[in-house]
Amino acid sequence: MSTSTPAGADSATTAAAPHGRTTGAVWTALALVYVVWGSTYLGIRIVVETMPPFLSAGARFITAGLLLAAVVAWRHGTAALRATRAQLGSAVLVGLLLVLGGNGLVVLAETSVPSGLAALLVAAVPMWVVVLRTATGDRPPARTLAGVLVGLAGLAVLTSPGLSGTVRLSGVLLVVAASMLWSLGSFSASKLSLPGNPFTGSAYQMLAGGTAGVVVGLLRGEHRGLDPAAFSTASWLALGYLVLFGSLVGFTAYVWLLQAAPLSLVATYAYVNPVVAVALGALILDEALTWPILVGGTIVVAAVVVIVSTERRKK
C-alpha cells in the first residue's frame, strides 16, 4: 500500500527523484517492488489462516521496525536514529494511520476476503489521495478528476461480491476503510515534519503501528486460547516473508528507486501490484476470478493509470 506503499509494505518520505538512467539495477529493484509488494496480499492471506490478525500484524511490524532501526544504526551510527519530539510524534501518527489503520484493517479483512480482491480495493489509494487534495484546496487537472470518477465506478463493481453475499460485505468495507486511512496517512506524511532519514522515520512508524496492533489484538481477545503450536508452517513462513521481504527488501528497493529512477517509472508499482496479487491469489490459493473482480479490477487499474500518469506529467 503507499502512492505511498501497498498494504504489505511501509511508508517512505516521497522525495522528488531525479531522472536517472534506467539501468539493469533499476529494473531489478523495480521487479522486486512489483513482485514482492504484489505478493504481500497473498502472504497476509496465508498468515491469517492460522494466526490472529492484529497480533500477527503487530509482531510483523515490531520485528521489521527493530531490524530496520538496527540497520540504520549499523550503516549510519546511532545518531541517525535521533528525532525531535515533533518528528517522533508525527512518525507515530503516520504509523497509526498507515500500519494500524491501513495495513491492520486489510489483515483483518483478509480473514474473509480473497487476497486478489483486497489488492484491487487497495489500488484505489491514489484516488482517495486526489479526493483529500481537492478537499484541502488543491485543484487537480480535469483528467485526474475524471480518473477518480471512473475509479469509483470500478470500486462499485468490486463491492458487488459483498452485496451479493459471495464474500462478506463487512470485509469489503474494511478494505475500503483501510485504503482511506492509508491515503490519509500518506497525505499527512507529506505535510508533517518527519525524521530526515526516511528509513529512521519508517522504523518509528512500524514500531508505533506494530505496538498499537498488538494492543488492539489484546483488546479483541486474540490472545485467549492462543496456541502457537497450532500455527501452520505455511503461516510461519509467510510471516517471515512479510517481515524480511515485504517490510525490508521491498521497502529498501523502493526508497533506492526514488533516488535512482524517474518517478514516473517508480509510480507504475501502483497499478502493477494489484495485477500481481490477483494472479498469485488465483494460481496459489485458487481464488476465483469472478466477473466483478475482472471487470471492476480492470476499471480501477485503468483509472489509477490515468491518475498516476496525469499527475507525473503535470509535475
Sequence and secondary structure as in RCSB ss.txt:
>XXXX:A:sequence
MSTSTPAGADSATTAAAPHGRTTGAVWTALALVYVVWGSTYLGIRIVVETMPPFLSAGARFITAGLLLAAVVAWR
HGTAALRATRAQLGSAVLVGLLLVLGGNGLVVLAETSVPSGLAALLVAAVPMWVVVLRTATGDRPPARTLAGVLV
GLAGLAVLTSPGLSGTVRLSGVLLVVAASMLWSLGSFSASKLSLPGNPFTGSAYQMLAGGTAGVVVGLLRGEHRG
LDPAAFSTASWLALGYLVLFGSLVGFTAYVWLLQAAPLSLVATYAYVNPVVAVALGALILDEALTWPILVGGTIV
VAAVVVIVSTERRKK
>XXXX:A:secstr
      TTS              HHHHHHHHHIIIIIHHHHHHHHHHTTTS HHHHHHHHHHHHHHHHHHHHHHH
H GGGG   HHHHHHHHHHHIIIIIIIIHHHHHHTTTS HHHHHHHHTTHHHHHHHHHHHTT    HHHHHHHHH
HHHHHHHHHHHHHHTSS HHHHHHHHHHHHHHHHHHHHHTTS   SSHHHHHHHHHHHHHHHHHHHHHHTTTTTT
  GGGS HHHHHHHHHIIIIIIIIHHHHHHHHHHHS HHHHTTHHHHHHHHHHHHHHHHS     HHHHHHHHHH
HHHHHHHHHHHHHH 
